[in-house]
Amino acid sequence: MGRQQSEFVSGVLVGFAGIALALASFGLFSVACYIIAHRTREFGIRIALGAAPLAVLRVALQSTLLAVLAGLGVGLVLSVGLSSVLARWSIRNVDDPFVLVAAIGTLLLLTGIATLIPARRATAIDPAIALRLE
């Protein structure tokens, strides 16, 4: 009976983790769109002054990835620190390196995609239009 209960709780925790990952990816995309929309004028000025679109993409990706890396660092420390609490309800150890690397990799991939879409849109805009937006 105890094994079935721990398997059920593990399944519920995995389900919540999947929902949290989906919400995090939507949130990352929304925040990236918002931040890059507010920096469209800056990107237009950079392009008007001769910056390559790849350099503008790098600036947009760099600022977002730094914020996400800081959040991942805090999350990793909390995850490892609270693994003993979650281990009571879970079958496996929560601080399994494979799981942690997979979660970090997934979030970094989603961050890159979520930032790349609006950043490419911002670099494709005509500098004259970007300067007239405000």
N, CA, C and O atoms as a printed pandas DataFrame, in Angstrom:
     atom_number atom_name residue_name chain_id  residue_number  x_coord  y_coord  z_coord
0              1         N          MET        A               1    0.818   -1.202    0.000
1              2        CA          MET        A               1    0.000    0.000    0.000
2              3         C          MET        A               1    0.859    1.262    0.000
3              4         O          MET        A               1    0.542    2.238   -0.680
4              5         N          GLY        A               2    1.941    1.234    0.763
5              6        CA          GLY        A               2    2.825    2.397    0.838
6              7         C          GLY        A               2    3.511    2.669   -0.478
7              8         O          GLY        A               2    3.738    3.824   -0.839
8              9         N          ARG        A               3    3.854    1.586   -1.219
9             10        CA          ARG        A               3    4.520    1.750   -2.514
10            11         C          ARG        A               3    3.572    2.385   -3.535
11            12         O          ARG        A               3    3.987    3.243   -4.314
12            13         N          GLN        A               4    2.293    1.965   -3.533
13            14        CA          GLN        A               4    1.327    2.541   -4.454
14            15         C          GLN        A               4    1.115    4.023   -4.159
15            16         O          GLN        A               4    0.982    4.837   -5.073
16            17         N          GLN        A               5    1.084    4.355   -2.896
17            18        CA          GLN        A               5    0.896    5.751   -2.524
18            19         C          GLN        A               5    2.092    6.590   -2.959
19            20         O          GLN        A               5    1.915    7.703   -3.454
20            21         N          SER        A               6    3.303    6.075   -2.781
21            22        CA          SER        A               6    4.473    6.841   -3.187
22            23         C          SER        A               6    4.549    6.969   -4.707
23            24         O          SER        A               6    5.005    7.994   -5.214
24            25         N          GLU        A               7    4.107    5.941   -5.445
25            26        CA          GLU        A               7    4.069    6.039   -6.906
26            27         C          GLU        A               7    3.041    7.072   -7.347
27            28         O          GLU        A               7    3.280    7.825   -8.291
28            29         N          PHE        A               8    1.901    7.109   -6.671
29            30        CA          PHE        A               8    0.870    8.108   -6.992
30            31         C          PHE        A               8    1.385    9.513   -6.732
31            32         O          PHE        A               8    1.210   10.408   -7.559
32            33         N          VAL        A               9    2.018    9.708   -5.584
33            34        CA          VAL        A               9    2.536   11.030   -5.246
34            35         C          VAL        A               9    3.626   11.436   -6.239
35            36         O          VAL        A               9    3.692   12.597   -6.643
36            37         N          SER        A              10    4.474   10.498   -6.632
37            38        CA          SER        A              10    5.503   10.802   -7.633
38            39         C          SER        A              10    4.869   11.189   -8.957
39            40         O          SER        A              10    5.335   12.119   -9.616
40            41         N          GLY        A              11    3.825   10.498   -9.351
41            42        CA          GLY        A              11    3.122   10.842  -10.584
42            43         C          GLY        A              11    2.503   12.224  -10.520
43            44         O          GLY        A              11    2.551   12.976  -11.493
44            45         N          VAL        A              12    1.926   12.558   -9.389
45            46        CA          VAL        A              12    1.334   13.892   -9.215
46            47         C          VAL        A              12    2.422   14.960   -9.275
47            48         O          VAL        A              12    2.232   16.006   -9.896
48            49         N          LEU        A              13    3.565   14.700   -8.630
49            50        CA          LEU        A              13    4.660   15.669   -8.662
50            51         C          LEU        A              13    5.215   15.845  -10.073
51            52         O          LEU        A              13    5.554   16.963  -10.463
52            53         N          VAL        A              14    5.312   14.770  -10.841
53            54        CA          VAL        A              14    5.779   14.866  -12.227
54            55         C          VAL        A              14    4.762   15.653  -13.061
55            56         O          VAL        A              14    5.144   16.460  -13.909
56            57         N          GLY        A              15    3.475   15.418  -12.820
57            58        CA          GLY        A              15    2.445   16.176  -13.527
58            59         C          GLY        A              15    2.522   17.659  -13.224
59            60         O          GLY        A              15    2.427   18.487  -14.130
60            61         N          PHE        A              16    2.694   18.000  -11.954
61            62        CA          PHE        A              16    2.835   19.407  -11.581
62            63         C          PHE        A              16    4.111   20.007  -12.168
63            64         O          PHE        A              16    4.126   21.174  -12.560
64            65         N          ALA        A              17    5.175   19.215  -12.230
65            66        CA          ALA        A              17    6.421   19.704  -12.825
66            67         C          ALA        A              17    6.221   20.003  -14.307
67            68         O          ALA        A              17    6.744   20.999  -14.808
68            69         N          GLY        A              18    5.481   19.167  -15.009
69            70        CA          GLY        A              18    5.195   19.416  -16.425
70            71         C          GLY        A              18    4.363   20.670  -16.615
71            72         O          GLY        A              18    4.627   21.462  -17.520
72            73         N          ILE        A              19    3.360   20.857  -15.768
73            74        CA          ILE        A              19    2.540   22.065  -15.838
74            75         C          ILE        A              19    3.389   23.298  -15.532
75            76         O          ILE        A              19    3.250   24.331  -16.186
76            77         N          ALA        A              20    4.274   23.183  -14.531
77            78        CA          ALA        A              20    5.151   24.311  -14.190
78            79         C          ALA        A              20    6.091   24.640  -15.340
79            80         O          ALA        A              20    6.358   25.813  -15.599
80            81         N          LEU        A              21    6.594   23.631  -16.030
81            82        CA          LEU        A              21    7.477   23.863  -17.170
82            83         C          LEU        A              21    6.728   24.555  -18.309
83            84         O          LEU        A              21    7.271   25.450  -18.956
84            85         N          ALA        A              22    5.490   24.143  -18.553
85            86        CA          ALA        A              22    4.691   24.794  -19.598
86            87         C          ALA        A              22    4.389   26.243  -19.228
87            88         O          ALA        A              22    4.477   27.127  -20.080
88            89         N          LEU        A              23    4.037   26.495  -17.979
89            90        CA          LEU        A              23    3.776   27.866  -17.537
90            91         C          LEU        A              23    5.042   28.716  -17.597
91            92         O          LEU        A              23    4.994   29.890  -17.964
92            93         N          ALA        A              24    6.168   28.118  -17.238
93            94        CA          ALA        A              24    7.434   28.860  -17.295
94            95         C          ALA        A              24    7.781   29.225  -18.725
95            96         O          ALA        A              24    8.267   30.326  -18.982
96            97         N          SER        A              25    7.538   28.315  -19.660
97            98        CA          SER        A              25    7.865   28.617  -21.060
98            99         C          SER        A              25    6.964   29.721  -21.608
99           100         O          SER        A              25    7.442   30.604  -22.321
100          101         N          PHE        A              26    5.675   29.689  -21.291
101          102        CA          PHE        A              26    4.780   30.770  -21.717
102          103         C          PHE        A              26    5.161   32.091  -21.062
103          104         O          PHE        A              26    5.125   33.143  -21.700
104          105         N          GLY        A              27    5.521   32.031  -19.799
105          106        CA          GLY        A              27    5.949   33.234  -19.095
106          107         C          GLY        A              27    7.225   33.814  -19.673
107          108         O          GLY        A              27    7.339   35.028  -19.843
108          109         N          LEU        A              28    8.190   32.947  -19.977
109          110        CA          LEU        A              28    9.430   33.411  -20.590
110          111         C          LEU        A              28    9.169   34.087  -21.930
111          112         O          LEU        A              28    9.738   35.138  -22.226
112          113         N          PHE        A              29    8.306   33.479  -22.735
113          114        CA          PHE        A              29    7.991   34.056  -24.034
114          115         C          PHE        A              29    7.315   35.411  -23.873
115          116         O          PHE        A              29    7.640   36.356  -24.591
116          117         N          SER        A              30    6.381   35.511  -22.937
117          118        CA          SER        A              30    5.667   36.772  -22.714
118          119         C          SER        A              30    6.609   37.863  -22.236
119          120         O          SER        A              30    6.557   38.989  -22.731
120          121         N          VAL        A              31    7.464   37.544  -21.285
121          122        CA          VAL        A              31    8.398   38.538  -20.763
122          123         C          VAL        A              31    9.409   38.937  -21.829
123          124         O          VAL        A              31    9.749   40.114  -21.948
124          125         N          ALA        A              32    9.894   37.968  -22.608
125          126        CA          ALA        A              32   10.845   38.288  -23.680
126          127         C          ALA        A              32   10.195   39.194  -24.713
127          128         O          ALA        A              32   10.818   40.154  -25.168
128          129         N          CYS        A              33    8.960   38.911  -25.090
129          130        CA          CYS        A              33    8.253   39.781  -26.041
130          131         C          CYS        A              33    8.092   41.186  -25.479
131          132         O          CYS        A              33    8.295   42.169  -26.191
132          133         N          TYR        A              34    7.732   41.282  -24.221
133          134        CA          TYR        A              34    7.518   42.579  -23.585
134          135         C          TYR        A              34    8.818   43.379  -23.524
135          136         O          TYR        A              34    8.840   44.559  -23.874
136          137         N          ILE        A              35    9.897   42.739  -23.081
137          138        CA          ILE        A              35   11.175   43.431  -22.936
138          139         C          ILE        A              35   11.699   43.879  -24.297
139          140         O          ILE        A              35   12.162   45.010  -24.448
140          141         N          ILE        A              36   11.624   43.004  -25.270
141          142        CA          ILE        A              36   12.157   43.333  -26.591
142          143         C          ILE        A              36   11.275   44.372  -27.282
143          144         O          ILE        A              36   11.783   45.199  -28.039
144          145         N          ALA        A              37    9.976   44.348  -27.037
145          146        CA          ALA        A              37    9.105   45.380  -27.602
146          147         C          ALA        A              37    9.476   46.753  -27.063
147          148         O          ALA        A              37    9.417   47.743  -27.792
148          149         N          HIS        A              38    9.858   46.818  -25.786
149          150        CA          HIS        A              38   10.265   48.095  -25.220
150          151         C          HIS        A              38   11.662   48.522  -25.659
151          152         O          HIS        A              38   12.016   49.696  -25.555
152          153         N          ARG        A              39   12.448   47.578  -26.146
153          154        CA          ARG        A              39   13.800   47.904  -26.610
154          155         C          ARG        A              39   13.870   48.035  -28.125
155          156         O          ARG        A              39   14.965   48.124  -28.680
156          157         N          THR        A              40   12.726   48.050  -28.808
157          158        CA          THR        A              40   12.718   48.130  -30.271
158          159         C          THR        A              40   13.379   49.424  -30.740
159          160         O          THR        A              40   14.101   49.428  -31.737
160          161         N          ARG        A              41   13.138   50.501  -30.037
161          162        CA          ARG        A              41   13.763   51.778  -30.416
162          163         C          ARG        A              41   15.287   51.678  -30.313
163          164         O          ARG        A              41   16.010   52.138  -31.197
164          165         N          GLU        A              42   15.761   51.072  -29.224
165          166        CA          GLU        A              42   17.207   50.881  -29.057
166          167         C          GLU        A              42   17.781   50.044  -30.191
167          168         O          GLU        A              42   18.839   50.360  -30.734
168          169         N          PHE        A              43   17.078   48.979  -30.540
169          170        CA          PHE        A              43   17.557   48.122  -31.624
170          171         C          PHE        A              43   17.537   48.868  -32.957
171          172         O          PHE        A              43   18.434   48.689  -33.781
172          173         N          GLY        A              44   16.525   49.697  -33.172
173          174        CA          GLY        A              44   16.460   50.494  -34.391
174          175         C          GLY        A              44   17.620   51.473  -34.489
175          176         O          GLY        A              44   18.184   51.662  -35.567
176          177         N          ILE        A              45   17.979   52.096  -33.369
177          178        CA          ILE        A              45   19.118   53.017  -33.354
178          179         C          ILE        A              45   20.412   52.263  -33.642
179          180         O          ILE        A              45   21.256   52.731  -34.405
180          181         N          ARG        A              46   20.560   51.096  -33.028
181          182        CA          ARG        A              46   21.764   50.294  -33.272
182          183         C          ARG        A              46   21.887   49.910  -34.742
183          184         O          ARG        A              46   22.970   49.990  -35.323
184          185         N          ILE        A              47   20.778   49.496  -35.336
185          186        CA          ILE        A              47   20.802   49.104  -36.749
186          187         C          ILE        A              47   21.057   50.331  -37.629
187          188         O          ILE        A              47   21.782   50.240  -38.620
188          189         N          ALA        A              48   20.467   51.472  -37.276
189          190        CA          ALA        A              48   20.674   52.697  -38.054
190          191         C          ALA        A              48   22.127   53.167  -37.992
191          192         O          ALA        A              48   22.634   53.760  -38.943
192          193         N          LEU        A              49   22.786   52.900  -36.877
193          194        CA          LEU        A              49   24.186   53.295  -36.734
194          195         C          LEU        A              49   25.149   52.277  -37.346
195          196         O          LEU        A              49   26.363   52.480  -37.329
196          197         N          GLY        A              50   24.607   51.186  -37.885
197          198        CA          GLY        A              50   25.451   50.239  -38.606
198          199         C          GLY        A              50   25.690   48.914  -37.918
199          200         O          GLY        A              50   26.508   48.124  -38.389
200          201         N          ALA        A              51   25.011   48.646  -36.832
201          202        CA          ALA        A              51   25.191   47.357  -36.166
202          203         C          ALA        A              51   24.597   46.247  -37.024
203          204         O          ALA        A              51   23.552   46.414  -37.653
204          205         N          ALA        A              52   25.272   45.133  -37.032
205          206        CA          ALA        A              52   24.769   43.980  -37.774
206          207         C          ALA        A              52   23.581   43.380  -37.027
207          208         O          ALA        A              52   23.545   43.406  -35.796
208          209         N          PRO        A              53   22.613   42.845  -37.759
209          210        CA          PRO        A              53   21.472   42.220  -37.072
210          211         C          PRO        A              53   21.885   41.097  -36.124
211          212         O          PRO        A              53   21.230   40.864  -35.108
212          213         N          LEU        A              54   22.972   40.403  -36.457
213          214        CA          LEU        A              54   23.450   39.336  -35.569
214          215         C          LEU        A              54   23.939   39.898  -34.239
215          216         O          LEU        A              54   23.746   39.275  -33.195
216          217         N          ALA        A              55   24.567   41.066  -34.270
217          218        CA          ALA        A              55   25.019   41.711  -33.032
218          219         C          ALA        A              55   23.835   42.148  -32.182
219          220         O          ALA        A              55   23.880   42.056  -30.955
220          221         N          VAL        A              56   22.783   42.621  -32.827
221          222        CA          VAL        A              56   21.576   43.024  -32.095
222          223         C          VAL        A              56   20.907   41.797  -31.487
223          224         O          VAL        A              56   20.430   41.844  -30.353
224          225         N          LEU        A              57   20.871   40.703  -32.236
225          226        CA          LEU        A              57   20.328   39.454  -31.690
226          227         C          LEU        A              57   21.125   39.005  -30.476
227          228         O          LEU        A              57   20.549   38.568  -29.480
228          229         N          ARG        A              58   22.437   39.111  -30.552
229          230        CA          ARG        A              58   23.288   38.686  -29.442
230          231         C          ARG        A              58   23.014   39.519  -28.194
231          232         O          ARG        A              58   22.988   38.983  -27.086
232          233         N          VAL        A              59   22.809   40.832  -28.365
233          234        CA          VAL        A              59   22.506   41.705  -27.223
234          235         C          VAL        A              59   21.178   41.303  -26.590
235          236         O          VAL        A              59   21.063   41.247  -25.366
236          237         N          ALA        A              60   20.183   41.027  -27.415
237          238        CA          ALA        A              60   18.869   40.646  -26.894
238          239         C          ALA        A              60   18.940   39.300  -26.172
239          240         O          ALA        A              60   18.372   39.142  -25.091
240          241         N          LEU        A              61   19.631   38.339  -26.764
241          242        CA          LEU        A              61   19.749   37.021  -26.137
242          243         C          LEU        A              61   20.570   37.087  -24.857
243          244         O          LEU        A              61   20.249   36.414  -23.878
244          245         N          GLN        A              62   21.619   37.888  -24.859
245          246        CA          GLN        A              62   22.505   37.954  -23.715
246          247         C          GLN        A              62   21.792   38.485  -22.476
247          248         O          GLN        A              62   21.941   37.917  -21.393
248          249         N          SER        A              63   21.031   39.549  -22.612
249          250        CA          SER        A              63   20.369   40.126  -21.441
250          251         C          SER        A              63   19.321   39.181  -20.868
251          252         O          SER        A              63   19.178   39.071  -19.651
252          253         N          THR        A              64   18.596   38.505  -21.737
253          254        CA          THR        A              64   17.570   37.582  -21.252
254          255         C          THR        A              64   18.198   36.342  -20.637
255          256         O          THR        A              64   17.749   35.870  -19.593
256          257         N          LEU        A              65   19.233   35.814  -21.278
257          258        CA          LEU        A              65   19.876   34.605  -20.754
258          259         C          LEU        A              65   20.558   34.848  -19.412
259          260         O          LEU        A              65   20.596   33.949  -18.571
260          261         N          LEU        A              66   21.092   36.041  -19.200
261          262        CA          LEU        A              66   21.702   36.337  -17.901
262          263         C          LEU        A              66   20.664   36.300  -16.784
263          264         O          LEU        A              66   20.927   35.769  -15.705
264          265         N          ALA        A              67   19.504   36.856  -17.041
265          266        CA          ALA        A              67   18.438   36.835  -16.036
266          267         C          ALA        A              67   17.971   35.401  -15.769
267          268         O          ALA        A              67   17.731   35.021  -14.623
268          269         N          VAL        A              68   17.845   34.616  -16.830
269          270        CA          VAL        A              68   17.400   33.229  -16.655
270          271         C          VAL        A              68   18.467   32.397  -15.945
271          272         O          VAL        A              68   18.133   31.547  -15.120
272          273         N          LEU        A              69   19.730   32.625  -16.250
273          274        CA          LEU        A              69   20.797   31.891  -15.563
274          275         C          LEU        A              69   20.819   32.210  -14.067
275          276         O          LEU        A              69   21.072   31.326  -13.249
276          277         N          ALA        A              70   20.559   33.452  -13.712
277          278        CA          ALA        A              70   20.477   33.805  -12.289
278          279         C          ALA        A              70   19.312   33.073  -11.621
279          280         O          ALA        A              70   19.455   32.551  -10.515
280          281         N          GLY        A              71   18.165   33.035  -12.294
281          282        CA          GLY        A              71   17.017   32.311  -11.754
282          283         C          GLY        A              71   17.265   30.813  -11.662
283          284         O          GLY        A              71   16.844   30.166  -10.703
284          285         N          LEU        A              72   17.947   30.264  -12.657
285          286        CA          LEU        A              72   18.268   28.833  -12.619
286          287         C          LEU        A              72   19.239   28.520  -11.483
287          288         O          LEU        A              72   19.132   27.472  -10.846
288          289         N          GLY        A              73   20.176   29.417  -11.229
289          290        CA          GLY        A              73   21.110   29.203  -10.125
290          291         C          GLY        A              73   20.399   29.159   -8.785
291          292         O          GLY        A              73   20.660   28.282   -7.961
292          293         N          VAL        A              74   19.503   30.106   -8.573
293          294        CA          VAL        A              74   18.729   30.123   -7.323
294          295         C          VAL        A              74   17.836   28.886   -7.232
295          296         O          VAL        A              74   17.731   28.261   -6.177
296          297         N          GLY        A              75   17.194   28.540   -8.352
297          298        CA          GLY        A              75   16.330   27.361   -8.364
298          299         C          GLY        A              75   17.086   26.070   -8.111
299          300         O          GLY        A              75   16.579   25.172   -7.439
300          301         N          LEU        A              76   18.301   25.974   -8.649
301          302        CA          LEU        A              76   19.114   24.775   -8.443
302          303         C          LEU        A              76   19.516   24.632   -6.988
303          304         O          LEU        A              76   19.469   23.536   -6.431
304          305         N          VAL        A              77   19.910   25.734   -6.372
305          306        CA          VAL        A              77   20.279   25.698   -4.955
306          307         C          VAL        A              77   19.074   25.304   -4.101
307          308         O          VAL        A              77   19.195   24.476   -3.199
308          309         N          LEU        A              78   17.921   25.891   -4.384
309          310        CA          LEU        A              78   16.713   25.543   -3.614
310          311         C          LEU        A              78   16.282   24.102   -3.865
311          312         O          LEU        A              78   15.824   23.421   -2.948
312          313         N          SER        A              79   16.426   23.645   -5.088
313          314        CA          SER        A              79   16.041   22.273   -5.417
314          315         C          SER        A              79   16.885   21.258   -4.660
315          316         O          SER        A              79   16.361   20.297   -4.096
316          317         N          VAL        A              80   18.181   21.476   -4.651
317          318        CA          VAL        A              80   19.062   20.561   -3.935
318          319         C          VAL        A              80   18.842   20.691   -2.430
319          320         O          VAL        A              80   18.869   19.695   -1.707
320          321         N          GLY        A              81   18.627   21.912   -1.962
321          322        CA          GLY        A              81   18.411   22.125   -0.528
322          323         C          GLY        A              81   17.111   21.528   -0.020
323          324         O          GLY        A              81   17.049   21.055    1.114
324          325         N          LEU        A              82   16.070   21.544   -0.846
325          326        CA          LEU        A              82   14.770   21.027   -0.417
326          327         C          LEU        A              82   14.516   19.583   -0.865
327          328         O          LEU        A              82   13.409   19.071   -0.699
328          329         N          SER        A              83   15.526   18.931   -1.427
329          330        CA          SER        A              83   15.315   17.566   -1.921
330          331         C          SER        A              83   14.994   16.590   -0.794
331          332         O          SER        A              83   14.281   15.611   -1.012
332          333         N          SER        A              84   15.503   16.841    0.393
333          334        CA          SER        A              84   15.201   15.938    1.504
334          335         C          SER        A              84   13.727   16.006    1.890
335          336         O          SER        A              84   13.148   15.008    2.320
336          337         N          VAL        A              85   13.123   17.181    1.737
337          338        CA          VAL        A              85   11.702   17.329    2.050
338          339         C          VAL        A              85   10.862   16.571    1.024
339          340         O          VAL        A              85    9.919   15.868    1.386
340          341         N          LEU        A              86   11.206   16.717   -0.263
341          342        CA          LEU        A              86   10.447   16.049   -1.317
342          343         C          LEU        A              86   10.737   14.553   -1.392
343          344         O          LEU        A              86    9.918   13.795   -1.911
344          345         N          ALA        A              87   11.891   14.115   -0.884
345          346        CA          ALA        A              87   12.250   12.701   -0.950
346          347         C          ALA        A              87   11.316   11.841   -0.100
347          348         O          ALA        A              87   11.199   10.640   -0.342
348          349         N          ARG        A              88   10.659   12.428    0.877
349          350        CA          ARG        A              88    9.719   11.657    1.700
350          351         C          ARG        A              88    8.543   11.149    0.878
351          352         O          ARG        A              88    8.011   10.075    1.159
352          353         N          TRP        A              89    8.126   11.914   -0.144
353          354        CA          TRP        A              89    6.955   11.553   -0.920
354          355         C          TRP        A              89    7.300   10.948   -2.280
355          356         O          TRP        A              89    6.416   10.496   -3.007
356          357         N          SER        A              90    8.544   10.943   -2.606
357          358        CA          SER        A              90    8.959   10.488   -3.931
358          359         C          SER        A              90    9.702    9.161   -3.839
359          360         O          SER        A              90   10.314    8.849   -2.818
360          361         N          ILE        A              91    9.640    8.383   -4.919
361          362        CA          ILE        A              91   10.357    7.113   -4.947
362          363         C          ILE        A              91   11.851    7.354   -5.115
363          364         O          ILE        A              91   12.662    6.799   -4.374
364          365         N          ARG        A              92   12.213    8.182   -6.090
365          366        CA          ARG        A              92   13.615    8.427   -6.397
366          367         C          ARG        A              92   14.092    9.689   -5.704
367          368         O          ARG        A              92   13.313   10.483   -5.177
368          369         N          ASN        A              93   15.384    9.835   -5.728
369          370        CA          ASN        A              93   15.998   11.019   -5.153
370          371         C          ASN        A              93   15.734   12.207   -6.080
371          372         O          ASN        A              93   15.914   12.101   -7.293
372          373         N          VAL        A              94   15.318   13.313   -5.522
373          374        CA          VAL        A              94   14.927   14.467   -6.314
374          375         C          VAL        A              94   16.147   15.183   -6.893
375          376         O          VAL        A              94   16.034   15.836   -7.931
376          377         N          ASP        A              95   17.291   15.079   -6.258
377          378        CA          ASP        A              95   18.477   15.774   -6.761
378          379         C          ASP        A              95   19.311   14.893   -7.691
379          380         O          ASP        A              95   20.539   14.978   -7.700
380          381         N          ASP        A              96   18.646   14.061   -8.460
381          382        CA          ASP        A              96   19.303   13.236   -9.464
382          383         C          ASP        A              96   19.926   14.155  -10.518
383          384         O          ASP        A              96   19.226   14.996  -11.082
384          385         N          PRO        A              97   21.219   14.015  -10.796
385          386        CA          PRO        A              97   21.865   14.934  -11.745
386          387         C          PRO        A              97   21.241   14.900  -13.142
387          388         O          PRO        A              97   21.185   15.932  -13.812
388          389         N          PHE        A              98   20.782   13.757  -13.582
389          390        CA          PHE        A              98   20.166   13.665  -14.910
390          391         C          PHE        A              98   18.904   14.520  -14.980
391          392         O          PHE        A              98   18.682   15.219  -15.968
392          393         N          VAL        A              99   18.087   14.468  -13.950
393          394        CA          VAL        A              99   16.850   15.250  -13.923
394          395         C          VAL        A              99   17.161   16.742  -13.877
395          396         O          VAL        A              99   16.536   17.534  -14.583
396          397         N          LEU        A             100   18.123   17.121  -13.051
397          398        CA          LEU        A             100   18.481   18.532  -12.942
398          399         C          LEU        A             100   19.058   19.070  -14.251
399          400         O          LEU        A             100   18.717   20.176  -14.671
400          401         N          VAL        A             101   19.932   18.291  -14.895
401          402        CA          VAL        A             101   20.520   18.727  -16.171
402          403         C          VAL        A             101   19.436   18.803  -17.247
403          404         O          VAL        A             101   19.448   19.722  -18.067
404          405         N          ALA        A             102   18.509   17.862  -17.255
405          406        CA          ALA        A             102   17.424   17.885  -18.244
406          407         C          ALA        A             102   16.524   19.100  -18.035
407          408         O          ALA        A             102   16.123   19.742  -19.006
408          409         N          ALA        A             103   16.205   19.420  -16.799
409          410        CA          ALA        A             103   15.354   20.587  -16.525
410          411         C          ALA        A             103   16.066   21.886  -16.903
411          412         O          ALA        A             103   15.462   22.776  -17.502
412          413         N          ILE        A             104   17.341   21.993  -16.555
413          414        CA          ILE        A             104   18.103   23.198  -16.890
414          415         C          ILE        A             104   18.241   23.331  -18.404
415          416         O          ILE        A             104   18.061   24.419  -18.951
416          417         N          GLY        A             105   18.555   22.245  -19.072
417          418        CA          GLY        A             105   18.677   22.277  -20.526
418          419         C          GLY        A             105   17.377   22.656  -21.207
419          420         O          GLY        A             105   17.373   23.436  -22.160
420          421         N          THR        A             106   16.273   22.106  -20.722
421          422        CA          THR        A             106   14.972   22.431  -21.299
422          423         C          THR        A             106   14.644   23.903  -21.123
423          424         O          THR        A             106   14.191   24.556  -22.063
424          425         N          LEU        A             107   14.869   24.427  -19.931
425          426        CA          LEU        A             107   14.584   25.843  -19.693
426          427         C          LEU        A             107   15.493   26.756  -20.515
427          428         O          LEU        A             107   15.044   27.789  -21.011
428          429         N          LEU        A             108   16.764   26.386  -20.662
429          430        CA          LEU        A             108   17.657   27.200  -21.480
430          431         C          LEU        A             108   17.250   27.157  -22.956
431          432         O          LEU        A             108   17.306   28.175  -23.646
432          433         N          LEU        A             109   16.845   25.993  -23.432
433          434        CA          LEU        A             109   16.381   25.871  -24.813
434          435         C          LEU        A             109   15.114   26.705  -25.031
435          436         O          LEU        A             109   15.000   27.434  -26.017
436          437         N          LEU        A             110   14.172   26.589  -24.104
437          438        CA          LEU        A             110   12.942   27.368  -24.208
438          439         C          LEU        A             110   13.210   28.867  -24.128
439          440         O          LEU        A             110   12.551   29.655  -24.808
440          441         N          THR        A             111   14.171   29.262  -23.302
441          442        CA          THR        A             111   14.526   30.672  -23.209
442          443         C          THR        A             111   15.116   31.168  -24.523
443          444         O          THR        A             111   14.779   32.253  -24.996
444          445         N          GLY        A             112   15.994   30.369  -25.101
445          446        CA          GLY        A             112   16.570   30.757  -26.388
446          447         C          GLY        A             112   15.522   30.914  -27.462
447          448         O          GLY        A             112   15.548   31.883  -28.220
448          449         N          ILE        A             113   14.603   29.976  -27.537
449          450        CA          ILE        A             113   13.534   30.048  -28.541
450          451         C          ILE        A             113   12.601   31.218  -28.248
451          452         O          ILE        A             113   12.218   31.956  -29.155
452          453         N          ALA        A             114   12.241   31.382  -26.980
453          454        CA          ALA        A             114   11.311   32.446  -26.607
454          455         C          ALA        A             114   11.913   33.828  -26.837
455          456         O          ALA        A             114   11.178   34.779  -27.102
456          457         N          THR        A             115   13.213   33.953  -26.741
457          458        CA          THR        A             115   13.852   35.238  -26.973
458          459         C          THR        A             115   14.157   35.448  -28.445
459          460         O          THR        A             115   14.088   36.572  -28.940
460          461         N          LEU        A             116   14.491   34.387  -29.138
461          462        CA          LEU        A             116   14.878   34.496  -30.542
462          463         C          LEU        A             116   13.726   34.967  -31.426
463          464         O          LEU        A             116   13.938   35.741  -32.359
464          465         N          ILE        A             117   12.522   34.511  -31.142
465          466        CA          ILE        A             117   11.366   34.877  -31.981
466          467         C          ILE        A             117   11.120   36.388  -31.961
467          468         O          ILE        A             117   11.099   36.997  -33.031
468          469         N          PRO        A             118   10.933   37.025  -30.796
469          470        CA          PRO        A             118   10.710   38.476  -30.832
470          471         C          PRO        A             118   11.966   39.269  -31.210
471          472         O          PRO        A             118   11.854   40.359  -31.771
472          473         N          ALA        A             119   13.153   38.743  -30.913
473          474        CA          ALA        A             119   14.376   39.467  -31.263
474          475         C          ALA        A             119   14.572   39.501  -32.775
475          476         O          ALA        A             119   15.015   40.515  -33.317
476          477         N          ARG        A             120   14.255   38.426  -33.450
477          478        CA          ARG        A             120   14.351   38.425  -34.914
478          479         C          ARG        A             120   13.339   39.402  -35.513
479          480         O          ARG        A             120   13.614   40.068  -36.511
480          481         N          ARG        A             121   12.179   39.471  -34.892
481          482        CA          ARG        A             121   11.167   40.435  -35.343
482          483         C          ARG        A             121   11.674   41.867  -35.164
483          484         O          ARG        A             121   11.457   42.719  -36.026
484          485         N          ALA        A             122   12.349   42.127  -34.046
485          486        CA          ALA        A             122   12.849   43.479  -33.773
486          487         C          ALA        A             122   13.999   43.849  -34.693
487          488         O          ALA        A             122   14.128   45.016  -35.065
488          489         N          THR        A             123   14.843   42.889  -35.075
489          490        CA          THR        A             123   15.956   43.210  -35.964
490          491         C          THR        A             123   15.507   43.369  -37.410
491          492         O          THR        A             123   16.221   43.963  -38.218
492          493         N          ALA        A             124   14.349   42.853  -37.739
493          494        CA          ALA        A             124   13.850   42.962  -39.109
494          495         C          ALA        A             124   13.115   44.281  -39.355
495          496         O          ALA        A             124   12.770   44.594  -40.494
496          497         N          ILE        A             125   12.874   45.049  -38.300
497          498        CA          ILE        A             125   12.114   46.285  -38.446
498          499         C          ILE        A             125   13.001   47.372  -39.089
499          500         O          ILE        A             125   14.208   47.421  -38.855
500          501         N          ASP        A             126   12.399   48.205  -39.868
501          502        CA          ASP        A             126   13.093   49.323  -40.493
502          503         C          ASP        A             126   13.461   50.337  -39.401
503          504         O          ASP        A             126   12.602   50.689  -38.594
504          505         N          PRO        A             127   14.703   50.811  -39.353
505          506        CA          PRO        A             127   15.097   51.757  -38.294
506          507         C          PRO        A             127   14.242   53.016  -38.251
507          508         O          PRO        A             127   13.987   53.542  -37.168
508          509         N          ALA        A             128   13.796   53.510  -39.392
509          510        CA          ALA        A             128   12.956   54.721  -39.395
510          511         C          ALA        A             128   11.625   54.465  -38.702
511          512         O          ALA        A             128   11.119   55.326  -37.982
512          513         N          ILE        A             129   11.061   53.290  -38.918
513          514        CA          ILE        A             129    9.799   52.937  -38.260
514          515         C          ILE        A             129   10.022   52.748  -36.770
515          516         O          ILE        A             129    9.189   53.157  -35.961
516          517         N          ALA        A             130   11.145   52.129  -36.398
517          518        CA          ALA        A             130   11.439   51.904  -34.973
518          519         C          ALA        A             130   11.620   53.228  -34.237
519          520         O          ALA        A             130   11.235   53.351  -33.075
520          521         N          LEU        A             131   12.202   54.211  -34.907
521          522        CA          LEU        A             131   12.408   55.510  -34.262
522          523         C          LEU        A             131   11.116   56.306  -34.146
523          524         O          LEU        A             131   10.994   57.156  -33.264
524          525         N          ARG        A             132   10.148   56.046  -35.025
525          526        CA          ARG        A             132    8.868   56.748  -34.975
526          527         C          ARG        A             132    7.877   56.114  -34.008
527          528         O          ARG        A             132    6.822   56.696  -33.759
528          529         N          LEU        A             133    8.179   54.945  -33.456
529          530        CA          LEU        A             133    7.216   54.237  -32.603
530          531         C          LEU        A             133    6.874   55.010  -31.350
531          532         O          LEU        A             133    5.738   54.936  -30.881
532          533         N          GLU        A             134    7.804   55.740  -30.799
533          534        CA          GLU        A             134    7.528   56.474  -29.566
534          535         C          GLU        A             134    7.294   57.863  -29.894
535          536         O          GLU        A             134    7.040   58.674  -29.003
